[in-house]
């Protein structure tokens, strides 16, 4: 009897494999960095078993990709990455001000749109 894997996990496994190879890591080395068994990595790359969420987060950090990329193959836009990088460097107090500015802009856009309807 042939085993039929979920296409979602198979596609994710391919992405994991390609990222691991790009970094020049063996399954054993990746497993060691993640503190999981080599079998866990093998199953994930084959797409025969999905990873636990906490392992998926750990894996994405080690491979230098987002969990979105591992799960869907989609990558954030370059503009989004640049903005996220800049925001990550702000202090908590600075983030409060940025959020206030963004909320004000959204409010102004909504106000402008209601005048033109």
LOZA-978242 format. One record per residue (C-alpha): residue number from 1; residue in one letter; x, y, z. Coordinates in steps of 0.5 Angstrom, whole numbers, always signed. Each point is the difference from the previous one (the first is absolute). Example, Ala and Ser with C-alpha at 12.3 -4.5 7.8 and 13.67 -1.06 7.14 Angstrom:
! LOZA-978242
(1, "A", (+25, -9, +16))
(2, "S", (+2, +7, -2))
This chain:
! LOZA-978242
(1, "X", (+0, +0, +0))
(2, "X", (+3, +7, -2))
(3, "X", (+0, +5, +5))
(4, "X", (-3, +7, -2))
(5, "X", (+3, +6, +3))
(6, "X", (-4, +6, +1))
(7, "X", (+3, +5, -6))
(8, "X", (+0, +6, +5))
(9, "X", (+5, -4, +4))
(10, "X", (+4, -3, -6))
(11, "X", (+1, +7, -3))
(12, "X", (+2, +3, +7))
(13, "X", (+5, -6, +1))
(14, "X", (+3, +2, -7))
(15, "X", (+1, +7, +2))
(16, "X", (+3, -2, +7))
(17, "X", (+5, -5, -4))
(18, "X", (+2, +6, -5))
(19, "X", (+1, +5, +6))
(20, "X", (+4, -5, +4))
(21, "X", (+4, -2, -7))
(22, "X", (+2, +7, -1))
(23, "X", (+3, +1, +7))
(24, "X", (+4, -6, -1))
(25, "X", (-3, -4, +6))
(26, "X", (-1, -7, +0))
(27, "X", (-7, -3, +3))
(28, "X", (+5, -2, +6))
(29, "X", (+2, +7, +1))
(30, "X", (-6, +4, +0))
(31, "X", (-3, -5, +4))
(32, "X", (+5, +1, +5))
(33, "X", (-1, +8, +0))
(34, "X", (-7, -1, +1))
(35, "X", (+0, -5, +5))
(36, "X", (-4, -5, -3))
(37, "X", (+1, -7, -3))
(38, "X", (+3, -1, -7))
(39, "X", (-6, -4, -1))
(40, "X", (-4, +6, +1))
(41, "X", (+3, +4, -5))
(42, "X", (+0, -6, -5))
(43, "X", (-8, -1, +1))
(44, "X", (-1, +8, -1))
(45, "X", (+5, +0, -7))
(46, "X", (-4, -6, -2))
(47, "X", (-7, +3, +1))
(48, "X", (-2, -6, +4))
(49, "X", (-1, +4, +7))
(50, "X", (-1, +7, +1))
(51, "X", (+4, +4, +5))
(52, "X", (-2, +2, +7))
(53, "X", (-1, +8, +0))
(54, "X", (+5, +1, +5))
(55, "X", (+5, -4, -4))
(56, "X", (-2, +4, -7))
(57, "X", (+1, +6, +4))
(58, "X", (+7, -2, +2))
(59, "X", (+1, -3, -7))
(60, "X", (-1, +6, -4))
(61, "X", (+5, +4, +5))
(62, "X", (+5, -5, -2))
(63, "X", (-1, +0, -7))
(64, "X", (-1, +8, +0))
(65, "X", (-7, +0, -4))
(66, "X", (-7, +1, +3))
(67, "X", (-5, -5, +2))
(68, "X", (-4, +3, -5))
(69, "X", (+5, -2, -5))
(70, "X", (+1, -7, +3))
(71, "X", (-8, -1, +0))
(72, "X", (-2, +3, -7))
(73, "X", (+6, +2, -4))
(74, "X", (-2, +7, +0))
(75, "X", (+5, +5, +2))
(76, "X", (-1, +7, +3))
(77, "X", (+1, +6, -5))
(78, "X", (+7, +4, +0))
(79, "X", (-4, +6, +3))
(80, "X", (-3, -4, +5))
(81, "X", (+7, -3, +3))
(82, "X", (+3, +7, +0))
(83, "X", (-6, +3, +4))
(84, "X", (+0, -6, +5))
(85, "X", (+8, +0, +0))
(86, "X", (-1, +8, +2))
(87, "X", (-5, -1, +5))
(88, "X", (+3, -6, +3))
(89, "X", (+6, +5, +2))
(90, "X", (-5, +5, +4))
(91, "X", (-1, +0, +7))
(92, "X", (-7, -1, +3))
(93, "X", (-1, +7, +2))
(94, "X", (+2, +2, -8))
(95, "X", (-5, -6, -2))
(96, "X", (-6, +3, +4))
(97, "X", (+2, +7, -4))
(98, "X", (+0, -4, -7))
(99, "X", (-6, -4, +2))
(100, "X", (-4, +7, +1))
(101, "X", (+3, +3, -6))
(102, "X", (-3, -6, -4))
(103, "X", (-7, +0, +3))
(104, "X", (+0, +8, -1))
(105, "X", (+2, -1, -8))
(106, "X", (-6, -6, +0))
(107, "X", (-5, +5, +3))
(108, "X", (+2, +5, -5))
(109, "X", (-1, -4, -6))
(110, "X", (-6, -3, +3))
(111, "X", (-3, +7, +1))
(112, "X", (+3, +2, -7))
(113, "X", (-4, -6, -3))
(114, "X", (-6, +2, +3))
(115, "X", (+0, +7, -3))
(116, "X", (+0, -3, -7))
(117, "X", (-5, -5, +1))
